[in-house]
Structures are given as C-alpha cells and as structure tokens.
Amino acid sequence: MIRPEQDHTSVTKKAQAAFLDVQQSVIERAKQTHTPIIVFTDNRIQSLTAEEFERIELEKSSERIELGKGE
C-alpha cells in the first residue's frame, strides 16, 4: 500500500527539487548537443540557447529572492 504524504510542504519541496534536476539535465543536454531549448512563455514559443535559458532562469530566481525578502 502506498503511504499518503503527511506533509504537503514536503511533497511540494520534492516536486520543486525534481523539476530543478530535470531543468539542469535539459541545459546540459542542450550544451552537449548544441541544440536550442524550446520554451512556451508569454503566449509565444521561444528557441533559446542553453546560455540564454540559464541567464533568464537566474534572473527569475533573483527576482523571487528579492520578493521573498519583504515577507
């Protein structure tokens, strides 16, 4: 029998960690194969280099940190 998770926060953190692992794998594969990363954002499809994707994600991360400081 599968045990239900008792702590919703724990499940959320696990999901976020898994997403970050996959994101890093995608970046590494794009660098190795010299292929773009295709994303859908702002109602449009974008083709980004791995470096562009990393820069954008770093900027988003910095913004989230700044927003969190006010709490």
C-alpha positions, 0 to 999 in steps of 0.5 A: 500500500502506498503511504499518503504524504503527511506533509504537503510542504514536503511533497511540494519541496520534492516536486520543486527539487525534481523539476530543478534536476530535470531543468539542469539535465535539459541545459546540459543536454542542450550544451552537449548537443548544441541544440536550442531549448524550446520554451512556451512563455508569454503566449509565444514559443521561444528557441533559446540557447542553453546560455540564454535559458540559464541567464533568464532562469537566474534572473527569475530566481533573483527576482523571487529572492528579492520578493521573498525578502519583504515577507 
